[in-house]
């Protein structure tokens, strides 16, 4: 009874992660937004927290928990928030499109990261 009509499935090139606690893109963006909104009146404190989050994103990417393209989107948002003036800060926080998954900057510069 060693006969089996179905062939073996090939192993995927990417390791399968079955962790139900993995964060999706919206969760990562939501955490960034929460930090910014909790410190809306203290942009420097929020910027300090964003820099900490950037380290977390790097570590999560290295561990395979964050997709590199998702990290790029987070870093692009972080760049805008870290380099804007305090007046622009509130404009970014109020921009609903900025916080949507899939947001891309209008003027992408190569030196951004």
NUPA-42179 format. One record per residue: x, y, z of N, C-alpha, C in turn. Coordinates in nm, 2 decimals, always signed. Example, Ala and Ser with C-alpha at 12.3 -4.5 7.8 and 13.67 -1.06 7.14 Angstrom:
2
[[+1.32, -0.57, +0.78], [+1.23, -0.45, +0.78], [+1.32, -0.33, +0.78]]
[[+1.28, -0.22, +0.71], [+1.37, -0.11, +0.71], [+1.29, +0.00, +0.79]]
// end
This chain:
113
[[+0.08, -0.12, +0.00], [+0.00, +0.00, +0.00], [+0.09, +0.13, +0.00]]
[[+0.20, +0.12, -0.07], [+0.28, +0.24, -0.07], [+0.25, +0.34, -0.19]]
[[+0.14, +0.30, -0.26], [+0.11, +0.39, -0.38], [+0.03, +0.51, -0.33]]
[[+0.07, +0.63, -0.38], [+0.00, +0.75, -0.36], [-0.01, +0.83, -0.49]]
[[-0.13, +0.86, -0.53], [-0.15, +0.92, -0.67], [-0.11, +1.07, -0.68]]
[[-0.09, +1.13, -0.56], [-0.06, +1.27, -0.57], [+0.09, +1.30, -0.54]]
[[+0.15, +1.39, -0.62], [+0.29, +1.42, -0.60], [+0.31, +1.50, -0.47]]
[[+0.43, +1.51, -0.43], [+0.47, +1.59, -0.32], [+0.46, +1.74, -0.36]]
[[+0.42, +1.82, -0.27], [+0.41, +1.96, -0.30], [+0.55, +2.02, -0.28]]
[[+0.59, +2.12, -0.37], [+0.72, +2.18, -0.35], [+0.71, +2.27, -0.23]]
[[+0.83, +2.29, -0.17], [+0.84, +2.38, -0.05], [+0.84, +2.52, -0.10]]
[[+0.77, +2.61, -0.03], [+0.77, +2.75, -0.07], [+0.91, +2.81, -0.05]]
[[+0.95, +2.91, -0.13], [+1.08, +2.97, -0.12], [+1.09, +3.06, +0.00]]
[[+0.97, +3.10, +0.05], [+0.97, +3.19, +0.17], [+0.92, +3.10, +0.29]]
[[+0.99, +3.11, +0.41], [+0.94, +3.03, +0.52], [+0.80, +3.07, +0.56]]
[[+0.72, +2.97, +0.59], [+0.58, +2.99, +0.63], [+0.58, +3.03, +0.78]]
[[+0.52, +3.14, +0.81], [+0.51, +3.19, +0.94], [+0.36, +3.17, +0.98]]
[[+0.34, +3.09, +1.08], [+0.20, +3.06, +1.13], [+0.17, +3.13, +1.26]]
[[+0.22, +3.25, +1.28], [+0.21, +3.32, +1.41], [+0.08, +3.40, +1.40]]
[[-0.02, +3.37, +1.47], [-0.14, +3.45, +1.47], [-0.13, +3.59, +1.53]]
[[-0.02, +3.62, +1.59], [+0.00, +3.75, +1.66], [+0.08, +3.84, +1.57]]
[[+0.11, +3.80, +1.44], [+0.18, +3.89, +1.36], [+0.10, +4.01, +1.32]]
[[+0.16, +4.13, +1.31], [+0.09, +4.25, +1.29], [+0.08, +4.27, +1.13]]
[[-0.03, +4.32, +1.09], [-0.05, +4.35, +0.95], [-0.01, +4.50, +0.93]]
[[-0.01, +4.54, +0.81], [+0.03, +4.68, +0.77], [-0.05, +4.78, +0.85]]
[[-0.18, +4.76, +0.85], [-0.27, +4.86, +0.92], [-0.23, +4.87, +1.07]]
[[-0.19, +4.76, +1.13], [-0.16, +4.77, +1.27], [-0.03, +4.85, +1.29]]
[[+0.07, +4.83, +1.21], [+0.19, +4.91, +1.22], [+0.17, +5.06, +1.20]]
[[+0.08, +5.09, +1.10], [+0.05, +5.23, +1.07], [-0.03, +5.28, +1.19]]
[[-0.12, +5.21, +1.24], [-0.20, +5.25, +1.35], [-0.12, +5.28, +1.48]]
[[-0.02, +5.20, +1.50], [+0.07, +5.23, +1.61], [+0.15, +5.36, +1.59]]
[[+0.19, +5.38, +1.47], [+0.26, +5.51, +1.44], [+0.17, +5.62, +1.46]]
[[+0.05, +5.61, +1.41], [-0.05, +5.72, +1.42], [-0.08, +5.75, +1.57]]
[[-0.10, +5.64, +1.65], [-0.13, +5.66, +1.79], [-0.02, +5.73, +1.86]]
[[+0.10, +5.70, +1.84], [+0.21, +5.77, +1.90], [+0.21, +5.92, +1.86]]
[[+0.18, +5.95, +1.74], [+0.18, +6.09, +1.69], [+0.06, +6.16, +1.75]]
[[-0.05, +6.10, +1.76], [-0.17, +6.17, +1.81], [-0.17, +6.19, +1.96]]
[[-0.11, +6.09, +2.03], [-0.09, +6.11, +2.18], [+0.00, +6.22, +2.21]]
[[+0.09, +6.25, +2.12], [+0.19, +6.36, +2.14], [+0.17, +6.47, +2.04]]
[[+0.04, +6.50, +2.00], [+0.02, +6.60, +1.89], [+0.07, +6.73, +1.93]]
[[+0.07, +6.76, +2.07], [+0.11, +6.89, +2.11], [+0.26, +6.89, +2.16]]
[[+0.32, +6.78, +2.14], [+0.47, +6.76, +2.18], [+0.54, +6.69, +2.06]]
[[+0.56, +6.76, +1.95], [+0.62, +6.69, +1.83], [+0.75, +6.63, +1.86]]
[[+0.83, +6.69, +1.94], [+0.97, +6.64, +1.97], [+0.96, +6.51, +2.04]]
[[+0.87, +6.49, +2.14], [+0.85, +6.37, +2.21], [+0.81, +6.26, +2.11]]
[[+0.71, +6.29, +2.02], [+0.67, +6.20, +1.92], [+0.78, +6.16, +1.83]]
[[+0.86, +6.25, +1.79], [+0.98, +6.22, +1.70], [+1.08, +6.13, +1.77]]
[[+1.09, +6.14, +1.90], [+1.18, +6.05, +1.98], [+1.12, +5.91, +1.97]]
[[+0.99, +5.90, +1.99], [+0.92, +5.77, +1.99], [+0.93, +5.71, +1.85]]
[[+0.91, +5.79, +1.74], [+0.92, +5.74, +1.61], [+1.06, +5.68, +1.58]]
[[+1.16, +5.75, +1.63], [+1.30, +5.69, +1.61], [+1.31, +5.56, +1.68]]
[[+1.25, +5.54, +1.79], [+1.25, +5.41, +1.86], [+1.17, +5.31, +1.77]]
[[+1.06, +5.35, +1.72], [+0.98, +5.26, +1.63], [+1.06, +5.22, +1.51]]
[[+1.14, +5.30, +1.46], [+1.22, +5.27, +1.34], [+1.32, +5.15, +1.37]]
[[+1.37, +5.15, +1.49], [+1.45, +5.04, +1.53], [+1.37, +4.91, +1.54]]
[[+1.25, +4.92, +1.59], [+1.16, +4.80, +1.60], [+1.13, +4.75, +1.46]]
[[+1.10, +4.85, +1.37], [+1.07, +4.81, +1.23], [+1.19, +4.73, +1.17]]
[[+1.31, +4.78, +1.19], [+1.43, +4.72, +1.13], [+1.44, +4.58, +1.19]]
[[+1.42, +4.56, +1.32], [+1.43, +4.43, +1.38], [+1.32, +4.34, +1.33]]
[[+1.20, +4.39, +1.32], [+1.09, +4.31, +1.27], [+1.12, +4.26, +1.12]]
[[+1.18, +4.35, +1.04], [+1.21, +4.31, +0.91], [+1.31, +4.20, +0.90]]
[[+1.41, +4.22, +0.98], [+1.52, +4.12, +0.99], [+1.47, +3.98, +1.04]]
[[+1.37, +3.98, +1.12], [+1.31, +3.86, +1.17], [+1.20, +3.80, +1.08]]
[[+1.17, +3.87, +0.97], [+1.07, +3.83, +0.88], [+0.93, +3.85, +0.92]]
[[+0.91, +3.94, +1.02], [+0.78, +3.97, +1.07], [+0.72, +4.09, +1.00]]
[[+0.80, +4.17, +0.93], [+0.75, +4.29, +0.86], [+0.81, +4.28, +0.72]]
[[+0.72, +4.29, +0.62], [+0.76, +4.29, +0.48], [+0.84, +4.41, +0.45]]
[[+0.95, +4.40, +0.37], [+1.04, +4.51, +0.34], [+0.96, +4.63, +0.27]]
[[+0.86, +4.59, +0.19], [+0.79, +4.70, +0.12], [+0.70, +4.77, +0.22]]
[[+0.65, +4.70, +0.32], [+0.57, +4.77, +0.43], [+0.66, +4.86, +0.51]]
[[+0.78, +4.81, +0.54], [+0.87, +4.89, +0.61], [+0.90, +5.02, +0.54]]
[[+0.92, +5.00, +0.41], [+0.95, +5.12, +0.33], [+0.84, +5.23, +0.34]]
[[+0.71, +5.18, +0.34], [+0.60, +5.27, +0.36], [+0.60, +5.34, +0.50]]
[[+0.63, +5.26, +0.60], [+0.64, +5.32, +0.73], [+0.76, +5.42, +0.74]]
[[+0.87, +5.38, +0.68], [+0.99, +5.47, +0.69], [+0.96, +5.60, +0.61]]
[[+0.88, +5.59, +0.50], [+0.85, +5.71, +0.42], [+0.76, +5.80, +0.51]]
[[+0.67, +5.75, +0.58], [+0.59, +5.83, +0.67], [+0.67, +5.89, +0.78]]
[[+0.76, +5.81, +0.84], [+0.85, +5.85, +0.95], [+0.94, +5.97, +0.90]]
[[+0.99, +5.96, +0.78], [+1.07, +6.06, +0.72], [+1.00, +6.19, +0.72]]
[[+0.87, +6.19, +0.67], [+0.79, +6.31, +0.66], [+0.77, +6.37, +0.80]]
[[+0.74, +6.29, +0.90], [+0.71, +6.33, +1.03], [+0.83, +6.38, +1.11]]
[[+0.95, +6.32, +1.08], [+1.07, +6.36, +1.15], [+1.13, +6.49, +1.09]]
[[+1.10, +6.52, +0.96], [+1.17, +6.63, +0.90], [+1.08, +6.75, +0.88]]
[[+0.95, +6.74, +0.92], [+0.86, +6.85, +0.90], [+0.87, +6.95, +1.02]]
[[+0.82, +7.07, +0.99], [+0.82, +7.17, +1.09], [+0.70, +7.14, +1.19]]
[[+0.70, +7.21, +1.30], [+0.59, +7.19, +1.39], [+0.45, +7.23, +1.33]]
[[+0.45, +7.32, +1.25], [+0.33, +7.36, +1.18], [+0.28, +7.26, +1.08]]
[[+0.38, +7.20, +1.01], [+0.34, +7.09, +0.91], [+0.30, +6.96, +0.99]]
[[+0.35, +6.95, +1.11], [+0.32, +6.83, +1.19], [+0.17, +6.81, +1.20]]
[[+0.10, +6.91, +1.23], [-0.05, +6.90, +1.25], [-0.11, +6.87, +1.12]]
[[-0.06, +6.92, +1.01], [-0.12, +6.90, +0.88], [-0.10, +6.75, +0.84]]
[[+0.01, +6.69, +0.87], [+0.03, +6.55, +0.84], [-0.06, +6.46, +0.93]]
[[-0.08, +6.50, +1.05], [-0.17, +6.42, +1.14], [-0.31, +6.43, +1.09]]
[[-0.35, +6.54, +1.04], [-0.49, +6.56, +0.99], [-0.51, +6.50, +0.85]]
[[-0.41, +6.47, +0.78], [-0.42, +6.41, +0.64], [-0.46, +6.27, +0.65]]
[[-0.59, +6.24, +0.62], [-0.64, +6.10, +0.63], [-0.57, +6.01, +0.53]]
[[-0.54, +6.06, +0.41], [-0.48, +5.97, +0.31], [-0.34, +5.93, +0.35]]
[[-0.27, +6.01, +0.43], [-0.14, +5.98, +0.48], [-0.14, +5.86, +0.56]]
[[-0.24, +5.83, +0.63], [-0.25, +5.72, +0.73], [-0.31, +5.59, +0.66]]
[[-0.35, +5.60, +0.54], [-0.41, +5.48, +0.47], [-0.29, +5.39, +0.42]]
[[-0.32, +5.26, +0.43], [-0.23, +5.16, +0.38], [-0.21, +5.18, +0.23]]
[[-0.09, +5.18, +0.17], [-0.07, +5.20, +0.03], [-0.04, +5.34, +0.00]]
[[-0.04, +5.43, +0.10], [+0.00, +5.57, +0.07], [+0.14, +5.58, +0.01]]
[[+0.15, +5.67, -0.09], [+0.28, +5.69, -0.15], [+0.30, +5.84, -0.16]]
[[+0.42, +5.89, -0.13], [+0.44, +6.03, -0.14], [+0.43, +6.08, -0.29]]
[[+0.39, +6.20, -0.30], [+0.37, +6.26, -0.44], [+0.51, +6.28, -0.50]]
[[+0.60, +6.34, -0.43], [+0.74, +6.37, -0.48], [+0.84, +6.28, -0.41]]
[[+0.87, +6.17, -0.48], [+0.96, +6.07, -0.42], [+1.10, +6.11, -0.45]]
[[+1.18, +6.13, -0.35], [+1.32, +6.16, -0.37], [+1.41, +6.04, -0.34]]
[[+1.52, +6.03, -0.42], [+1.61, +5.91, -0.40], [+1.68, +5.92, -0.27]]
[[+1.71, +6.04, -0.21], [+1.79, +6.05, -0.09], [+1.71, +6.04, +0.03]]
[[+1.59, +6.00, +0.02], [+1.49, +6.00, +0.13], [+1.54, +5.91, +0.25]]
[[+1.59, +5.79, +0.23], [+1.63, +5.70, +0.34], [+1.77, +5.70, +0.36]]
// end
